[in-house]
């Protein structure tokens, strides 16, 4: 069939025009299928097809991700793989395409570029797909790989997208976690029983060892090199390339820890919010104090979890804050804390035994310059060491010396994630903070 008109846009076409361009092979696409025809699970085309089909078939999964992708919602949405536009770019074939149709007109669209296994995104390919999207009057490219970023607006390639164009990145682990959260019994779970089964099957596919999807498994080489440089007391400049890699590794690991807890708890755990100047600030902190920090925020948890990695001591510190009954005296406040920790030991005895030697308590005294720290077996000294000062807050602190595992690219990831799970299970989930009683009406005199 002869071409009737040149293809100049995608967004703005009617659905009839879109299908007309398909007939003339000016638009070449394949409908996404839940059961891909590829024989390899790790095939990026198969992963794309299965993922897009899961969104198509599962309302809650689609609604959540469309919001994150910045895609408009409509009853008519179409999902395709292997998108090719030969008269605009004869060589490029994009893994995925979603078009959103309203009143028979395409009002929004997004390209998807997927990577599996150790395959990484590269600037030339990203640049080429963005240019193709812009030629088609599109403004979204979503990339998915096993690479982690602190925020979807940060690309693993560190490529700066053009103005008014959305370049977003998501890890496979993040997309799987979003699906897993929908299977928990909460306010956001999937209502339709058939869709629940589809979500389970999709996750089974993605979680399979042969799928090509992996979590964060090792820190970057710069993490190891920086640890060695600090150990040798070498001068560390904030512009040291190893510092940059160490900071990025930390961001990726904190994201992985947040997703790990999310899957265990059934609620989304948020990692530290990272801004454009975060890398610069954290690089400066690392160069001056050899430390880097993070905060995990968990819905309905007693406290945020603060995490500190100390390169000089090769240690990791995790802490939470709890407020004692401020309507009682210091002795009563210390007794209240002691009972809470005894309850942790009673409920999680085996885990508590593992971590108790590394547990400390920081006591925040009103108007004191610094907190007072005691080990767990020194709790009885808290009152004397407070010197009559008013206790405002307690921090329950877990300190682990990682020794050689701190510089190990894989060993560090395993150690810090084990530490986090033990700390949460042994302490965080069993302690509470004091809440000031609601004021009550009193009779007038």
Backbone torsions as a table, in degrees:
resi	resn	phi	psi	omega
1	UNK	NA	135.5	-177.7
2	UNK	-74.5	149.6	175.9
3	UNK	-73.1	136.3	179.8
4	UNK	-97.8	-41.4	-178.4
5	UNK	-138.5	149.4	174.6
6	UNK	-70.8	148.0	177.6
7	UNK	-84.0	116.3	-177.1
8	UNK	-116.2	-12.6	-178.4
9	UNK	-161.6	162.2	172.9
10	UNK	-113.4	-55.3	174.5
11	UNK	-69.6	123.9	-176.7
12	UNK	112.6	-19.0	174.9
13	UNK	-70.4	153.2	168.0
14	UNK	-80.1	161.3	178.3
15	UNK	-63.0	-35.3	177.9
16	UNK	-64.0	-41.4	178.0
17	UNK	-65.3	-40.6	178.2
18	UNK	-58.8	-48.2	179.8
19	UNK	-67.6	-29.8	175.9
20	UNK	-65.9	-42.2	177.0
21	UNK	-66.0	-29.0	175.5
22	UNK	-67.6	-39.5	-179.4
23	UNK	-65.0	-32.2	-179.7
24	UNK	-91.0	5.6	-179.6
25	UNK	62.0	22.2	171.7
26	UNK	-80.4	-23.4	169.7
27	UNK	-124.6	120.4	-179.9
28	UNK	-117.7	113.3	-179.9
29	UNK	-141.2	158.8	175.2
30	UNK	-118.6	133.5	177.1
31	UNK	-60.4	136.8	178.1
32	UNK	-68.5	137.9	-179.3
33	UNK	-121.0	142.9	177.7
34	UNK	-69.0	-35.3	176.8
35	UNK	-108.0	96.4	-176.8
36	UNK	-66.0	151.7	-179.7
37	UNK	-80.3	-17.3	-179.1
38	UNK	-62.2	142.8	179.8
39	UNK	-81.7	-13.0	-177.8
40	UNK	-105.9	124.0	178.0
41	UNK	-64.2	-32.2	-175.6
42	UNK	-82.5	-2.7	177.9
43	UNK	-62.5	129.5	-175.8
44	UNK	-65.5	-30.3	176.1
45	UNK	-66.3	-39.7	178.9
46	UNK	-66.5	-42.6	178.2
47	UNK	-61.9	-43.1	179.4
48	UNK	-61.2	-46.0	-178.2
49	UNK	-61.8	-46.3	-179.1
50	UNK	-66.2	-42.7	-178.8
51	UNK	-64.8	-48.2	-179.5
52	UNK	-64.0	-37.4	178.2
53	UNK	-66.2	-35.7	178.0
54	UNK	-62.3	-41.7	176.2
55	UNK	-64.2	-41.5	-179.1
56	UNK	-61.3	-37.3	-172.1
57	UNK	-94.5	-17.9	-174.8
58	UNK	-117.2	107.3	-172.5
59	UNK	-56.8	-51.9	-175.1
60	UNK	-65.2	-36.4	177.3
61	UNK	-65.2	-44.7	179.3
62	UNK	-63.0	-47.1	-176.9
63	UNK	-60.8	-43.4	-178.7
64	UNK	-65.6	-44.7	-176.7
65	UNK	-75.2	-34.6	177.2
66	UNK	-59.8	-38.1	178.4
67	UNK	-63.1	-41.9	-180.0
68	UNK	-71.9	-33.5	179.1
69	UNK	-76.5	-16.0	-176.4
70	UNK	75.5	24.6	178.6
71	UNK	-89.3	139.6	177.1
72	UNK	-69.5	151.0	-178.7
73	UNK	-99.9	143.0	177.5
74	UNK	-159.5	157.2	177.3
75	UNK	-66.5	-28.0	-177.6
76	UNK	-107.4	104.9	178.4
77	UNK	-133.7	136.6	-174.6
78	UNK	-121.9	142.9	-171.7
79	UNK	-125.1	127.6	-175.9
80	UNK	-135.6	158.3	173.1
81	UNK	-120.6	167.0	175.9
82	UNK	50.2	54.7	-178.6
83	UNK	-77.1	124.9	-175.1
84	UNK	-134.0	133.3	-178.6
85	UNK	-128.2	78.6	-167.5
86	UNK	-59.7	-31.0	-176.9
87	UNK	-81.1	-13.9	175.6
88	UNK	-97.1	-43.8	177.4
89	UNK	-147.2	102.6	-173.7
90	UNK	-70.2	-17.8	-175.5
91	UNK	-98.0	-29.0	-172.9
92	UNK	-79.8	136.7	175.7
93	UNK	-136.7	107.2	-173.5
94	UNK	-84.6	139.5	-174.7
95	UNK	-58.8	-43.5	-174.8
96	UNK	-143.0	155.7	178.2
97	UNK	-146.8	131.7	171.1
98	UNK	-118.3	132.1	172.1
99	UNK	-119.3	139.6	-179.4
100	UNK	-110.8	123.4	-173.7
101	UNK	-116.1	134.5	175.7
102	UNK	-140.3	131.7	-176.8
103	UNK	52.3	42.8	177.2
104	UNK	66.0	16.1	-178.8
105	UNK	-125.0	138.0	177.9
106	UNK	-74.2	113.6	-176.5
107	UNK	-103.1	-12.3	-179.8
108	UNK	-161.5	155.6	179.8
109	UNK	-161.2	155.1	178.7
110	UNK	-146.3	140.2	171.6
111	UNK	-90.2	151.8	176.0
112	UNK	-128.9	130.4	174.7
113	UNK	-119.8	119.2	-173.9
114	UNK	-111.9	141.4	174.2
115	UNK	-128.9	144.6	177.9
116	UNK	-123.0	173.1	179.8
117	UNK	51.4	-132.4	-178.6
118	UNK	-96.1	10.9	179.0
119	UNK	-67.9	135.3	-176.2
120	UNK	-117.7	157.4	177.1
121	UNK	-77.2	144.7	-178.7
122	UNK	-129.7	146.7	-175.6
123	UNK	-54.7	-46.9	-177.2
124	UNK	-58.1	-41.1	-179.5
125	UNK	-68.3	-43.0	178.7
126	UNK	-61.1	-45.0	-179.2
127	UNK	-61.7	-40.8	-179.3
128	UNK	-65.0	-43.2	-178.4
129	UNK	-70.3	-34.5	176.9
130	UNK	-65.6	-42.0	178.4
131	UNK	-62.5	-41.8	177.3
132	UNK	-61.9	-44.6	179.1
133	UNK	-60.3	-44.1	-179.3
134	UNK	-64.9	-36.5	177.0
135	UNK	-63.4	-25.8	-179.7
136	UNK	-97.4	11.3	179.4
137	UNK	63.7	32.3	175.4
138	UNK	-102.2	157.1	-177.5
139	UNK	-133.4	23.5	-177.9
140	UNK	-141.7	130.9	169.1
141	UNK	-131.6	122.0	179.7
142	UNK	-110.6	124.8	178.8
143	UNK	-108.3	145.6	179.8
144	UNK	-135.6	131.3	177.0
145	UNK	-157.8	-174.7	176.2
146	UNK	-84.7	3.0	178.0
147	UNK	-81.8	142.1	-179.5
148	UNK	-103.5	146.2	174.1
149	UNK	-134.2	153.6	-179.4
150	UNK	-68.9	-21.5	-176.1
151	UNK	-154.9	144.1	-177.8
152	UNK	-57.1	-23.5	-179.2
153	UNK	-78.9	-7.8	177.2
154	UNK	-94.6	121.5	177.0
155	UNK	-89.5	140.9	175.6
156	UNK	-58.3	-25.5	179.1
157	UNK	-78.9	-12.6	-174.9
158	UNK	60.0	25.2	178.0
159	UNK	-76.5	132.6	179.9
160	UNK	-91.3	114.6	-176.4
161	UNK	-74.5	156.8	179.7
162	UNK	-63.8	160.6	177.7
163	UNK	-60.8	140.0	179.3
164	UNK	66.5	22.7	174.7
165	UNK	-126.2	135.1	-179.5
166	UNK	-97.7	113.7	171.4
167	UNK	-110.5	109.6	-176.0
168	UNK	-118.9	146.5	179.2
169	UNK	-128.7	139.8	177.2
170	UNK	-135.7	142.0	174.9
171	UNK	-83.8	155.4	175.2
172	UNK	-60.1	-36.4	178.9
173	UNK	-60.4	-40.9	179.3
174	UNK	-63.9	-45.4	-178.8
175	UNK	-64.9	-37.1	177.0
176	UNK	-68.2	-40.2	179.9
177	UNK	-61.9	-39.9	177.9
178	UNK	-60.1	-38.7	177.2
179	UNK	-69.5	-40.7	-179.5
180	UNK	-64.8	-36.9	179.3
181	UNK	-63.4	-31.7	179.9
182	UNK	-70.4	-17.1	-180.0
183	UNK	-89.3	-9.6	175.6
184	UNK	-76.9	157.7	179.0
185	UNK	-81.2	91.0	178.7
186	UNK	-147.0	-173.7	-175.3
187	UNK	-72.3	-11.6	-175.0
188	UNK	-113.8	15.5	-175.7
189	UNK	-76.5	171.8	-176.4
190	UNK	-79.3	130.4	-176.9
191	UNK	-81.6	-45.2	-174.7
192	UNK	-74.7	125.4	-176.9
193	UNK	-64.0	-36.0	178.4
194	UNK	-66.0	-39.4	179.2
195	UNK	-68.0	-31.3	175.1
196	UNK	-60.5	-44.2	-179.5
197	UNK	-66.5	-37.6	177.4
198	UNK	-63.6	-41.6	179.1
199	UNK	-62.7	-41.6	178.7
200	UNK	-63.1	-42.1	179.6
201	UNK	-66.4	-40.5	178.8
202	UNK	-62.7	-43.1	179.4
203	UNK	-67.1	-37.3	177.2
204	UNK	-60.2	-40.5	178.5
205	UNK	-63.8	-49.1	-175.9
206	UNK	-68.2	-33.9	-176.4
207	UNK	-82.9	-7.7	-179.6
208	UNK	-63.4	142.8	-177.2
209	UNK	-58.5	-26.6	-177.0
210	UNK	-93.5	3.4	-174.7
211	UNK	-72.6	-22.8	-177.5
212	UNK	91.0	1.5	177.0
213	UNK	-99.1	134.1	-179.7
214	UNK	-138.0	160.8	173.5
215	UNK	-85.5	-168.3	178.3
216	UNK	-82.9	120.5	-171.3
217	UNK	-113.5	-19.9	-179.7
218	UNK	-156.9	148.2	176.5
219	UNK	-72.6	162.0	179.3
220	UNK	-73.3	163.1	-178.8
221	UNK	-57.2	-34.6	-179.5
222	UNK	-61.6	-29.0	177.5
223	UNK	-62.3	-46.9	179.8
224	UNK	-65.1	-45.0	-177.9
225	UNK	-64.3	-41.5	-179.9
226	UNK	-64.6	-41.1	178.2
227	UNK	-58.9	-42.5	178.7
228	UNK	-66.2	-40.0	179.4
229	UNK	-63.8	-41.3	178.2
230	UNK	-66.0	-40.7	179.5
231	UNK	-61.7	-35.6	-179.7
232	UNK	-86.4	6.0	178.8
233	UNK	56.9	36.7	175.6
234	UNK	-77.6	147.7	176.3
235	UNK	-65.1	131.5	-176.7
236	UNK	-110.3	115.4	177.3
237	UNK	-90.8	143.4	-177.8
238	UNK	-61.8	-20.0	179.5
239	UNK	-94.1	4.7	176.6
240	UNK	-57.1	124.1	-178.4
241	UNK	-58.8	-27.2	178.0
242	UNK	-68.5	-31.8	176.4
243	UNK	-65.5	-43.1	179.2
244	UNK	-59.0	-44.8	179.9
245	UNK	-67.4	-37.5	179.6
246	UNK	-64.8	-42.3	178.7
247	UNK	-62.9	-46.5	179.5
248	UNK	-63.1	-38.5	176.9
249	UNK	-61.1	-43.0	179.9
250	UNK	-62.8	-42.8	178.4
251	UNK	-60.3	-41.9	-179.3
252	UNK	-67.8	-40.5	-179.7
253	UNK	-69.0	-38.4	178.9
254	UNK	-65.5	-34.6	176.2
255	UNK	-66.1	-40.9	179.3
256	UNK	-65.9	-38.6	176.8
257	UNK	-63.3	-40.8	178.9
258	UNK	-62.7	-42.9	179.9
259	UNK	-69.8	-35.8	177.1
260	UNK	-60.3	-48.6	178.2
261	UNK	-65.2	-37.3	178.7
262	UNK	-57.1	-46.0	-178.5
263	UNK	-67.7	-32.8	-179.6
264	UNK	-75.8	-32.3	-173.0
265	UNK	-99.3	-24.4	-178.0
266	UNK	84.2	10.3	174.1
267	UNK	-131.4	151.1	-177.4
268	UNK	-74.5	122.5	177.1
269	UNK	-97.5	130.7	-176.9
270	UNK	-100.3	134.9	174.0
271	UNK	-86.2	174.5	-179.7
272	UNK	-55.4	139.7	174.9
273	UNK	-73.4	127.1	-178.6
274	UNK	-110.0	132.0	179.8
275	UNK	-106.4	178.8	-175.4
276	UNK	-63.3	-28.9	-178.5
277	UNK	-98.6	10.3	-177.2
278	UNK	-62.6	-43.5	-178.4
279	UNK	-60.7	-43.0	-179.5
280	UNK	-63.0	-44.1	-179.2
281	UNK	-66.6	-43.1	-178.7
282	UNK	-71.5	-31.6	175.7
283	UNK	-65.1	-38.7	177.9
284	UNK	-65.6	-44.1	178.4
285	UNK	-60.9	-42.1	179.3
286	UNK	-64.0	-41.0	-177.7
287	UNK	-70.4	-29.6	-176.8
288	UNK	-92.8	-40.1	-174.2
289	UNK	-119.8	-1.5	179.9
290	UNK	58.8	33.4	-178.5
291	UNK	-134.1	157.4	173.3
292	UNK	-145.1	146.3	-171.3
293	UNK	-124.8	162.0	176.2
294	UNK	-153.1	161.1	176.6
295	UNK	-136.5	129.8	174.4
296	UNK	-107.2	128.6	-179.0
297	UNK	-109.9	122.0	-175.6
298	UNK	-119.1	124.7	-179.4
299	UNK	-57.7	128.7	176.6
300	UNK	70.3	5.3	176.4
301	UNK	-76.5	160.5	-176.6
302	UNK	-63.1	-28.4	-174.9
303	UNK	-164.6	160.6	167.7
304	UNK	-68.2	150.8	176.1
305	UNK	-100.2	117.1	176.8
306	UNK	-91.8	136.2	-178.1
307	UNK	-128.3	132.5	-179.8
308	UNK	-129.7	130.7	174.6
309	UNK	-109.7	125.1	-176.1
310	UNK	-112.2	108.0	-176.4
311	UNK	-68.9	-32.2	-176.9
312	UNK	-70.0	-43.4	-179.8
313	UNK	-91.3	-7.6	-176.7
314	UNK	55.0	44.9	-177.1
315	UNK	-128.3	160.5	174.6
316	UNK	-124.9	134.9	180.0
317	UNK	-119.2	130.2	173.7
318	UNK	-121.0	139.9	-178.7
319	UNK	-148.9	151.9	171.6
320	UNK	-129.7	157.0	-179.9
321	UNK	-113.5	136.0	174.4
322	UNK	-133.9	145.0	-179.7
323	UNK	-97.8	126.8	178.2
324	UNK	-78.6	170.6	178.1
325	UNK	-62.9	106.3	-176.2
326	UNK	-77.4	-4.0	176.7
327	UNK	-94.5	8.9	178.9
328	UNK	-123.5	169.4	-179.3
329	UNK	-78.5	175.3	-175.4
330	UNK	-61.8	-42.2	-179.5
331	UNK	-61.9	-42.8	179.9
332	UNK	-64.9	-35.6	180.0
333	UNK	-67.7	-39.7	178.3
334	UNK	-68.8	-39.7	176.9
335	UNK	-62.2	-42.0	178.0
336	UNK	-58.2	-45.0	178.4
337	UNK	-64.6	-44.6	-178.4
338	UNK	-59.4	-42.4	179.2
339	UNK	-64.4	-36.4	178.5
340	UNK	-63.1	-43.8	-179.2
341	UNK	-70.4	-34.2	174.9
342	UNK	-64.4	-36.0	177.5
343	UNK	-65.6	-38.5	176.9
344	UNK	-61.0	-44.7	179.9
345	UNK	-62.6	-38.1	-178.4
346	UNK	-69.5	-42.1	-174.6
347	UNK	-81.2	-30.6	-178.2
348	UNK	-130.0	60.1	-169.2
349	UNK	-59.6	-46.8	-175.4
350	UNK	-65.6	-43.0	179.4
351	UNK	-69.7	-39.9	-179.5
352	UNK	-60.8	-38.4	178.5
353	UNK	-62.4	-35.2	-179.4
354	UNK	-68.4	-39.2	-171.4
355	UNK	-100.2	-12.4	-169.4
356	UNK	-62.3	-32.6	179.6
357	UNK	-65.6	-22.6	-178.1
358	UNK	-103.7	8.2	179.8
359	UNK	-89.1	139.0	175.3
360	UNK	-134.7	165.0	175.0
361	UNK	-127.5	127.4	172.8
362	UNK	-98.4	132.9	-179.5
363	UNK	-109.5	120.5	179.5
364	UNK	-93.0	111.8	-178.9
365	UNK	-100.8	134.3	-179.0
366	UNK	-57.2	129.9	177.8
367	UNK	70.1	4.0	176.7
368	UNK	-81.6	147.2	-177.4
369	UNK	-72.1	-37.3	-179.0
370	UNK	-134.1	160.1	176.2
371	UNK	-74.1	158.0	174.6
372	UNK	-102.9	126.1	-177.3
373	UNK	-111.4	134.1	173.6
374	UNK	-133.0	153.7	174.0
375	UNK	-75.8	165.5	-176.1
376	UNK	-58.2	-38.9	-178.6
377	UNK	-80.1	5.7	178.4
378	UNK	-114.0	15.3	-177.6
379	UNK	-55.9	-31.8	-178.1
380	UNK	-65.1	-13.6	-179.7
381	UNK	-89.9	-7.2	-174.1
382	UNK	-57.7	-44.5	-175.2
383	UNK	-64.2	-46.3	-179.8
384	UNK	-63.5	-38.5	-176.5
385	UNK	-77.1	-14.3	176.3
386	UNK	-75.7	-16.4	178.0
387	UNK	51.4	37.0	177.0
388	UNK	79.4	2.2	178.9
389	UNK	-73.7	160.7	-177.6
390	UNK	-85.4	119.2	179.3
391	UNK	-78.0	121.6	-178.2
392	UNK	-100.9	-28.9	-173.0
393	UNK	-161.4	151.7	171.8
394	UNK	-117.9	141.7	171.1
395	UNK	-114.7	122.4	176.4
396	UNK	-92.8	118.1	-167.7
397	UNK	-118.8	133.7	173.6
398	UNK	-114.0	123.1	-178.4
399	UNK	-119.2	119.0	178.0
400	UNK	-116.9	126.9	173.4
401	UNK	-88.4	111.8	-175.8
402	UNK	-80.9	-17.1	-178.7
403	UNK	51.2	-125.2	-176.6
404	UNK	-65.1	-23.7	-178.5
405	UNK	-71.9	-18.1	-179.8
406	UNK	-63.4	-40.8	-178.1
407	UNK	-87.6	-8.9	178.9
408	UNK	-74.7	123.6	-176.2
409	UNK	-61.1	-41.5	178.7
410	UNK	-88.6	-38.7	-177.8
411	UNK	-62.5	-34.7	179.6
412	UNK	-64.2	-44.2	-178.9
413	UNK	-61.4	-47.2	179.6
414	UNK	-61.8	-44.5	-175.4
415	UNK	-67.0	-45.2	-176.2
416	UNK	-71.0	-32.6	179.6
417	UNK	-74.8	-36.2	173.3
418	UNK	-62.9	-42.5	179.9
419	UNK	-61.6	-44.6	-179.1
420	UNK	-61.5	-45.8	-178.9
421	UNK	-65.3	-41.2	178.0
422	UNK	-64.6	-41.4	-179.2
423	UNK	-65.0	-43.6	-179.4
424	UNK	-66.9	-46.8	-176.9
425	UNK	-69.9	-38.8	-175.6
426	UNK	-81.4	-28.2	-174.7
427	UNK	-125.3	-62.8	-166.5
428	UNK	-55.5	-44.8	-173.9
429	UNK	-75.1	-8.3	-176.1
430	UNK	-113.4	-1.3	179.8
431	UNK	-106.1	157.8	179.8
432	UNK	-132.3	163.6	177.6
433	UNK	-113.3	150.7	-178.0
434	UNK	-74.6	138.3	177.2
435	UNK	-117.7	127.2	-179.8
436	UNK	-59.4	130.0	-178.1
437	UNK	-59.8	148.9	176.8
438	UNK	-66.1	133.4	178.9
439	UNK	-59.1	142.1	-179.8
440	UNK	-114.8	150.2	178.6
441	UNK	-66.6	141.4	175.8
442	UNK	-122.9	151.0	178.8
443	UNK	-70.3	137.6	177.5
444	UNK	-71.1	144.9	178.5
445	UNK	-78.2	NA	NA
